[in-house]
Amino acid sequence: MTTDDADELAVEQALALVGGRNQTRHRADDQTRHRADDQTRDRADDRSRDRADDRRGDRTGDQTGDQMPHNQNPGEPADPHPTPHSTPSPAPALPWDRARAVAARAGRGGPLAVVRLPLDRALGHVLAEPLAALTDLPSFDTSAMDGWAVAGPGPWTYEEGVSLLAGVGERPTARLPDGTAVRIATGARTPADTTAVIRSEHAHVDEARGLLSARRPVVTGQDIRPRGQECRAGDQLVPAGTVVTPAVLGLAAAAGYDALPAVPRPRVDVLVLGDELLAAGLPHDGLIRDALGPMLGPWLRALGAEVSGPRRLGDDAEALREALTSSDADLIVTTGGTASGPVDHVHPVLAALGAELLVDGVAVRPGHPMLLARLSPDGPHLVGLPGNPLAAVSGLLTLAEPLLAGLAGRPAQDAYRALVHADVPGHPHDTRLVPVVHRAGRAGGRDHVAPLRYNGPAMLRGIAAADGLAVVPAGGVRSGTEVEILDLPWAPATPWTEGCFT
């Protein structure tokens, strides 16, 4: 078997783990295409088909609207003679990267609030100010090992039964005369004039003569942590914008802090729209389970937000208006209702409230009909997500994540790129976001990502197995091409590890 054959087999095994190897992409495409309505199936124009699919996809009904047509190759132009459509064309959608930039600027648009939080409440918040050391670390010379503190050349005399322990022992001004030694514990203050610390295993004690000698050469300063070795008072330990992790808490405590200056977590309300959604039980009689209500809260918390429980409003314009005007959140996230169907109320309600639309549609698949609005100059922002689950994930990563990063004071994340293993079809005009898993290179090969099969706008099967999404430009990419990767908030900090889906 060649290397290429082995790699292809590895990718197929990865796909089998998240979907079963017996169902090919073409079969999945055919099955979902048969569920599309006759009007969409008969249209020849790619652009008209995509927009129509998005309008229905926003109501969670279609699973192929954001995919490249089955019989069109990556980069192939659309039909130059589209079938006329009675629905007015929507406003031009923003390119994906511009939409993310708009969301990031909106999040950084105002001054950040600052609160002081006790250490036991600061975990997960963002530092509002640089963390400067309040003292030298260590604040005095300490022993790095259990052993003997010695002064001058050996051998050394010692006093039986005398030892220095961390927190107790000799006075800070006590000196160690040349030619003498004293037992010392790790972390204990070393006496003035200490030459070195000899580890217990490197020392020889002659109890009969009361002398200590070293089994190895003694180097001045060995196994002593000098005052200020880690930092001096006033040194910057971590910059503003750092997320407070358990390690940051430990460092802050060591540096003398009892509370930290932090940015309050952005408060988010989640409004689930759609009369067709069930909160429990099996789908039946045209009703489907609400996948976004259980998913959005934990996802937004992973992005650093304080999230209220989801409110299910159905398709009720007045209930939506009341929820928007009564919210005291920094961000309101809605699901569904962002297109122009008879029960898609988000746009009309925003217009009635005089909201400013910052983003109204994004040239990305899935998730084209997402939006970002500001309800008032001083009021909350609103991110309107499409109703299809993977399309909603696209909206989270495109608009909600950069917006929340700005509101929380987090610095923008550096984008990184990776090789994609296998050809990935693209949309003729728009960016595609495709779930991928990371795979470590073997035998000197480069690390890369493998695309996952279940990536339709209504599907969560692929994203549930993924640790990132590949940003695929219009026209698609060939195997071996580098693509930008969007990490999921729970992905490992070092993604190049073998996992259960690789």
C-alpha positions in Angstrom: 0.0 0.0 0.0 1.4 3.4 -0.9 1.6 6.3 1.4 -1.2 8.1 -0.4 -3.3 5.0 -0.1 -2.6 4.7 3.6 -3.5 8.3 4.1 -6.8 7.9 2.2 -7.6 4.9 4.3 -6.9 6.8 7.5 -9.3 9.6 6.4 -12.0 7.1 5.4 -11.6 5.5 8.9 -12.0 8.9 10.5 -15.2 9.5 8.4 -16.5 6.1 9.3 -16.2 6.8 13.0 -18.4 9.9 12.7 -20.8 8.6 10.2 -20.3 5.0 9.0 -18.2 4.1 6.0 -21.1 2.5 4.1 -22.9 5.8 3.4 -21.0 7.8 0.8 -21.2 11.6 0.4 -23.1 11.2 -2.9 -25.7 9.0 -1.2 -26.1 11.5 1.6 -26.4 14.3 -0.9 -29.0 12.4 -2.9 -31.1 11.6 0.2 -31.2 15.2 1.4 -31.8 16.5 -2.1 -35.0 14.3 -2.4 -36.2 16.0 0.8 -35.9 19.4 -0.8 -39.1 20.9 -2.2 -39.9 20.7 -6.0 -39.5 24.4 -6.5 -35.9 24.4 -5.4 -35.1 21.2 -7.3 -36.3 22.7 -10.6 -34.2 25.9 -10.4 -31.1 26.0 -12.5 -29.4 29.1 -11.1 -27.0 28.3 -8.3 -27.4 31.7 -6.7 -31.2 31.6 -6.7 -31.1 28.1 -5.4 -28.7 28.9 -2.5 -30.8 31.9 -1.4 -34.0 30.0 -1.6 -32.5 27.2 0.4 -31.3 29.6 3.0 -34.7 31.0 3.4 -36.1 27.6 4.1 -33.0 26.5 6.0 -33.6 29.3 8.4 -36.7 27.4 9.4 -34.7 24.1 9.8 -36.4 22.4 6.9 -33.7 21.8 4.3 -30.3 20.2 4.6 -28.7 21.0 1.3 -29.2 24.7 0.8 -25.7 25.7 1.7 -24.0 23.0 -0.3 -22.4 23.3 -3.7 -24.7 21.7 -6.3 -24.1 18.0 -6.6 -23.2 18.1 -10.2 -21.1 21.2 -10.2 -17.3 21.1 -9.9 -15.4 23.5 -7.5 -15.0 26.9 -9.2 -17.5 26.1 -12.0 -19.5 29.2 -12.9 -23.2 29.4 -12.3 -25.8 29.2 -15.0 -25.6 32.6 -16.8 -29.4 32.5 -17.6 -31.1 32.0 -14.2 -34.7 31.3 -13.9 -36.7 34.5 -12.9 -37.7 34.6 -9.2 -40.6 36.5 -7.8 -39.0 37.3 -4.4 -36.9 40.5 -4.4 -33.2 39.8 -4.1 -31.7 40.4 -0.7 -29.1 43.1 0.0 -25.6 42.0 -1.0 -24.1 39.9 1.8 -20.9 40.9 3.4 -17.8 38.8 2.7 -17.1 36.5 5.6 -13.9 38.1 6.8 -15.4 41.6 6.7 -18.4 40.4 8.7 -16.1 39.1 11.4 -14.2 42.3 11.4 -17.4 44.3 11.8 -18.4 42.1 14.8 -15.0 42.5 16.4 -15.1 46.3 16.1 -18.6 46.4 17.5 -17.4 44.5 20.6 -14.5 46.9 21.1 -16.7 50.0 20.6 -17.1 51.1 24.2 -15.0 51.4 27.3 -14.6 48.3 29.4 -16.0 48.1 32.9 -13.6 47.0 35.7 -14.5 45.1 38.8 -12.3 43.7 41.5 -13.0 40.0 42.1 -11.7 37.8 45.0 -9.4 35.1 43.7 -12.0 32.4 44.2 -14.4 34.3 41.9 -12.0 35.4 39.2 -11.5 32.2 37.3 -12.4 32.5 33.6 -12.6 36.3 33.6 -10.3 38.5 31.7 -7.8 40.8 33.4 -8.7 44.4 32.9 -5.2 45.6 33.8 -1.7 44.2 33.6 -0.8 42.1 36.6 2.3 43.5 38.3 4.2 41.8 41.1 3.5 43.3 44.5 6.7 41.8 45.9 9.9 40.1 44.8 9.5 36.4 44.0 10.8 34.7 46.0 10.8 37.5 48.6 13.9 36.1 50.3 16.7 33.7 49.6 15.3 30.2 50.0 16.5 26.6 49.8 15.5 24.8 46.6 16.1 21.3 48.2 16.1 19.4 51.5 19.7 19.3 52.7 22.3 21.4 54.3 23.1 25.1 54.2 26.8 25.6 54.3 29.2 28.6 54.6 32.7 28.7 53.3 34.8 25.7 52.3 34.3 22.3 53.9 34.3 20.1 55.8 31.7 21.8 58.0 30.8 21.5 61.6 27.1 21.3 62.5 25.0 21.3 65.6 23.0 18.1 66.2 19.2 18.6 66.3 19.2 22.1 64.8 17.4 22.6 61.5 15.7 25.3 59.5 12.2 24.7 58.3 9.9 26.7 56.0 8.2 29.4 58.0 10.2 28.8 61.2 13.8 28.6 62.3 16.6 31.1 62.7 15.9 34.9 62.8 16.2 36.6 59.4 19.3 38.4 60.6 21.0 35.2 61.8 24.3 34.5 60.0 26.0 31.3 59.2 29.7 31.4 60.1 32.4 30.1 57.7 33.0 26.4 58.2 29.6 25.6 59.6 26.5 23.9 58.3 22.8 23.6 59.3 20.1 21.3 58.2 17.5 23.1 56.0 14.2 22.2 54.4 12.9 23.1 50.9 11.4 26.6 50.9 13.1 27.6 54.2 15.0 31.0 54.4 18.7 30.5 54.0 20.8 32.2 56.6 22.9 35.2 55.7 26.3 34.3 54.2 25.2 30.9 53.1 27.5 29.7 50.3 25.4 26.8 48.9 22.9 24.2 49.8 24.1 20.6 49.6 21.3 18.1 48.9 20.8 15.4 51.5 21.8 12.6 49.1 25.0 14.4 48.2 26.2 15.0 51.8 28.2 12.7 54.1 27.7 13.1 57.9 30.4 11.9 60.3 28.5 11.8 63.5 31.5 10.7 65.6 33.5 13.8 64.6 30.5 16.1 64.1 31.6 16.9 60.5 29.7 17.2 57.3 31.4 16.7 53.9 30.2 16.8 50.3 30.3 13.8 48.0 30.4 16.2 45.0 32.1 19.5 44.2 30.2 22.5 45.8 29.4 25.4 43.5 28.6 28.8 45.1 24.8 29.4 45.0 23.8 25.9 44.1 20.3 24.9 45.1 19.5 28.4 46.4 16.6 30.3 45.0 17.8 33.9 45.3 15.4 36.7 46.2 13.8 38.1 43.0 14.8 35.1 40.9 11.3 34.9 39.3 10.4 38.6 39.4 11.0 41.9 41.1 8.3 44.0 42.7 6.6 46.0 39.9 7.5 43.6 37.1 4.6 42.8 34.7 3.6 39.2 35.2 0.8 38.9 32.6 -0.7 41.5 30.4 -4.2 42.9 30.3 -6.6 40.7 28.3 -5.2 37.5 29.8 -7.9 34.9 30.7 -7.6 34.0 34.4 -6.7 30.3 34.5 -5.9 28.3 37.6 -2.2 28.9 36.9 -2.8 32.7 36.8 -4.7 32.5 40.1 -1.7 30.7 41.6 0.7 33.3 40.2 -1.4 36.1 41.5 -1.6 34.6 45.0 2.2 34.1 45.0 2.7 37.7 44.0 0.5 39.0 46.9 -2.9 39.5 45.4 -6.2 38.9 47.2 -8.4 40.2 44.4 -7.9 40.8 40.7 -9.0 43.7 38.4 -11.3 41.9 35.8 -13.7 42.7 33.0 -17.2 41.5 33.9 -18.3 38.6 31.7 -20.7 39.8 29.0 -24.3 38.9 29.8 -26.2 37.0 27.1 -29.9 36.2 26.6 -30.8 33.4 24.3 -34.2 33.6 22.5 -35.3 30.4 20.6 -37.9 31.1 17.9 -40.1 28.7 16.0 -43.5 27.1 16.6 -42.2 23.8 15.2 -39.7 23.2 18.0 -40.1 20.6 20.8 -38.2 20.9 24.1 -38.5 17.2 24.9 -39.4 13.8 23.4 -39.2 12.5 19.9 -40.0 14.5 16.7 -43.5 13.9 15.5 -46.3 15.4 13.3 -44.0 17.9 11.7 -42.5 19.0 15.0 -38.7 18.7 15.5 -36.5 18.9 18.6 -34.9 22.1 19.5 -31.1 21.4 19.1 -30.0 25.0 19.6 -31.5 25.7 23.0 -29.4 23.1 24.8 -26.3 23.9 22.7 -26.0 27.7 22.8 -25.8 28.2 26.5 -22.8 26.0 27.1 -21.1 27.2 23.9 -21.5 30.9 24.9 -20.2 30.1 28.4 -17.2 28.5 26.8 -16.7 31.9 25.0 -16.6 33.6 28.4 -20.2 34.8 28.7 -22.8 34.7 31.5 -25.8 33.1 29.9 -29.4 33.0 31.0 -31.5 30.0 30.4 -33.0 29.8 26.8 -36.4 31.4 26.4 -38.7 29.7 23.8 -40.9 32.3 22.1 -42.3 30.5 19.1 -43.2 32.5 16.1 -44.6 35.5 18.0 -43.5 39.0 16.8 -45.0 40.7 19.9 -43.3 38.3 22.3 -40.0 38.9 20.5 -40.4 42.7 20.7 -41.2 42.5 24.4 -38.2 40.2 25.0 -35.8 42.6 23.2 -37.0 45.7 24.9 -37.0 44.2 28.4 -33.6 42.5 28.2 -30.7 44.0 30.3 -28.1 41.7 28.6 -25.1 42.9 26.7 -25.9 40.6 23.8 -29.1 38.9 22.7 -28.8 35.8 20.6 -31.9 34.7 18.6 -32.3 31.5 16.6 -34.3 31.3 13.4 -36.5 33.9 11.9 -33.7 35.9 10.1 -34.9 35.4 6.5 -38.0 36.8 4.9 -40.7 34.2 5.3 -44.2 34.8 6.6 -43.2 34.0 10.2 -39.7 35.4 10.1 -40.2 38.3 12.5 -36.6 39.3 13.4 -36.1 41.9 10.6 -39.6 43.6 11.0 -39.2 43.8 14.8 -35.7 45.2 14.6 -36.9 47.8 12.1 -39.9 48.8 14.3 -37.4 49.3 17.2 -35.1 51.5 15.1 -32.2 49.0 15.5 -29.1 49.6 13.4 -28.2 46.6 11.2 -24.4 46.2 11.2 -24.4 42.9 9.3 -27.4 41.7 7.3 -26.4 38.5 5.6 -22.9 37.0 5.2 -21.4 35.3 2.1 -20.8 32.1 4.0 -22.2 28.6 3.8 -23.8 27.4 5.9 -25.3 30.4 7.7 -25.9 32.9 5.0 -28.9 34.7 6.6 -27.2 35.6 9.9 -27.2 39.2 11.1 -25.8 41.5 13.7 -27.7 44.6 15.0 -27.3 47.2 17.7 -30.7 47.9 19.3 -29.8 51.4 20.4 -26.6 53.5 20.7 -26.2 52.5 24.3 -28.3 49.3 24.1 -27.4 45.7 23.6 -26.2 44.0 20.4 -28.2 41.2 18.8 -26.8 38.3 16.8 -29.5 36.6 14.8 -28.6 33.0 14.0 -30.2 30.9 11.3 -32.4 28.1 12.6 -30.4 25.2 11.0 -28.0 23.9 13.7 -24.7 23.9 11.7 -25.7 27.2 10.1 -26.2 28.6 13.7 -22.7 27.3 14.6 -21.4 29.3 11.6 -23.1 32.4 13.0 -21.6 31.8 16.4 -18.1 31.6 15.0 -18.6 34.4 12.5 -20.4 37.0 14.6 -20.9 36.1 18.2 -17.3 34.9 19.0 -15.5 38.1 17.8 -18.2 40.3 19.3 -17.9 38.6 22.7 -14.2 38.7 22.7 -14.4 42.5 22.3 -17.0 42.9 25.0 -14.9 40.7 27.4 -11.7 42.5 26.7 -10.0 39.5 25.1 -7.4 40.2 22.5 -8.1 38.9 19.0 -6.9 35.4 18.4 -4.2 34.9 15.9 -5.4 32.9 12.9 -3.5 29.9 11.9 -3.5 27.7 8.9 -3.1 24.0 8.3 -2.9 21.6 5.3 -6.2 20.0 4.5 -6.1 16.3 3.5 -8.5 15.6 0.7 -10.2 17.9 -1.9 -12.9 20.1 -0.3 -15.6 21.4 -2.7 -16.4 25.1 -2.4 -19.4 27.2 -3.0 -19.2 29.1 -6.4 -19.3 32.5 -4.7 -19.2 32.2 -0.9 -16.9 31.0 1.8 -17.6 27.6 3.3 -17.0 26.5 6.9 -16.3 22.7 7.0 -15.9 20.7 10.2 -12.4 19.1 10.4 -10.4 17.0 12.8 -6.6 17.5 13.3 -4.2 14.7 12.6 -0.6 14.5 13.5 1.8 13.8 10.7 3.4 10.4 10.5 7.0 9.4 9.5 8.1 13.0 9.0 4.8 14.1 7.3 3.2 17.4 8.1 0.3 17.8 10.5 -2.9 18.3 8.7 -6.7 18.4 9.0 -9.3 15.9 7.6 -12.7 17.2 6.6 -15.7 15.4 8.1 -18.6 14.2 6.0 -21.8 15.4 7.8 -21.5 19.1 7.1 -25.0 20.0 5.8 -26.6 23.1 7.4 -29.1 21.0 9.4 -26.5 18.5 10.6 -24.6 18.4 13.9 -23.0 15.0 13.4 -19.9 16.4 11.9 -19.3 19.3 14.2 -19.9 17.0 17.2 -16.8 15.0 16.2 -14.8 18.1 15.1 -12.2 20.2 16.8 -12.3 23.0 14.3 -13.7 24.3 11.1 -11.8 24.9 7.9 -12.4 28.2 6.1 -12.8 27.1 2.5 -12.7 29.9 -0.1 -15.1 30.1 -3.0 -14.4 27.4 -5.6 -13.0 24.9 -3.0 -9.5 23.7 -2.3 -7.4 20.7 -3.4 -5.8 18.3 -1.1 -2.5 19.7 0.3 -3.8 23.3 0.3 -3.4 25.4 3.5 -6.6 26.7 4.9 -7.5 28.9 7.9 -8.7 27.0 10.9 -11.3 28.2 13.4 -10.8 26.3 16.7 -13.8 25.3 18.7 -13.7 26.8 22.3 -13.2 23.4 23.9 -10.5 22.2 21.4 -7.1 21.5 22.9 -4.6 24.3 23.0 -2.2 22.1 21.1 -4.4 20.6 18.4 -1.9 18.2 16.9 -2.8 15.2 18.9 -4.4 11.9 17.9 -8.0 11.6 19.1 -10.8 9.2 18.9 -12.1 10.7 15.6 -8.7 10.8 13.8 
